[in-house]
Amino acid sequence: MKKRRSAIPDGPRPNKDWEIQTEMTINGRHVKPGTELKVTGWTGRYQFVKYVKTEKGVEWVDLVGGDVFRSCRLDQIKRVHYKNKTDANIVKELKERKKAEKEEKSE
């Protein structure tokens, strides 16, 4: 029998003084959650989740790629892609288009 996942326990949370942003500009391009990035030294594309900066000045970007959650420094980001190629993003875009078309027809 497969082991059930338990709820995440209430443990230490990020410091309240940390600056967390979900939208920003990287390499001259606007980035929001779901935007695909290429990171130097890593294979594949990763989706942007958030930017974090601590009170000590340490900053990083949280990314998701497939089933992997990773973090990297801003200087490691090689490219911000303008076309989405991962399956999850393509499906998301198609759903948004269908929803927009449906709203246009109903008006």
N, C-alpha and C positions, 0 to 999 in steps of 0.2 A: 504494500500500500504506500502511496506517495505521501511524503511528509507535508503537512499543511504549513503554509507561511503564517507566522504570527505577526501581529501588528508591530510597527516600529515603536520601540520603547521611547518614552520621553527622556532624552539624554541631553548632553550639552548642545546648545544651538549656537549659530553664529553670533558673534558679538553684536550688540545693538549699535555700535559705532561704525560697523562696516557699511560701506557704500555699495549697494547692489542695484545694477541697472539692467533692464531687459532690452533696451534699444540704445545703439551708439553708432559711431562711425569708425570703421577700420579700413585702412588703406584707401581712403577717399570714398568708400561706399557705405551706404546706410545699412545697418545690420539689425535685424529683429529676430525673435525666436523662430527657428526653422530655417533660417538662411544657411546655406551650405558653405563651408570653409575648407580649405586645404591647409594642412599643418606640415611644416618642414620636418622630415624624418618619419612621418607616419604615412601608412598607405590608406587610401580611400578618402572619402569625404565625410565631414562631421557637421552636424547641425548645431547652430548656436543656441545656447540656453540662457546664459546670463554672464554679466561682467561683475567682478567683485574686486573691491579695493579696501584694504584694511587701514586702520588709523596709523599704522607704521609705514604706509606707502607701498606695501606689497600688493601687486595686482595680478589677476589672472582671468581667464575666460573658461567657463564650464561648457563642455560640448557633449553631444550624444552621437554615437556612430553605431548603427545596428543595435546591439544589446549592450554596448559598452558606454559607460559614463566616464569621461576623461576631462582633465583640466590642462591648460597650457598658458604660457606667458604670451603677452601681446606680440612680442618680437618674433615668436615662432610661427605666427600666421603668415602663410605664404601667399594665399589668394582668397578673395571673396568671390564666389561664383555668382553669376547673374542668372543662370538657368539651373533649375533644380533637376537632378538626375536620379536621386535615390527614390526607391519605390514609395516610401511613406509620403514624401513630399509631392510626388506626382499624383497620388491618389487624393491627397488633401487639395491640390489645385483643381482637380477635376470636380470634386464635390463643391468647391467654392464657385466654379463656373456654372455648374448646373443650378445651384441655388440662385445665382444672379440672373440666369436666363429665366428661371421660374418666376422670380419677382418682376422681371420686365413684362412677361406675358400677362401676369395678373393685374398690372396697372392699366 
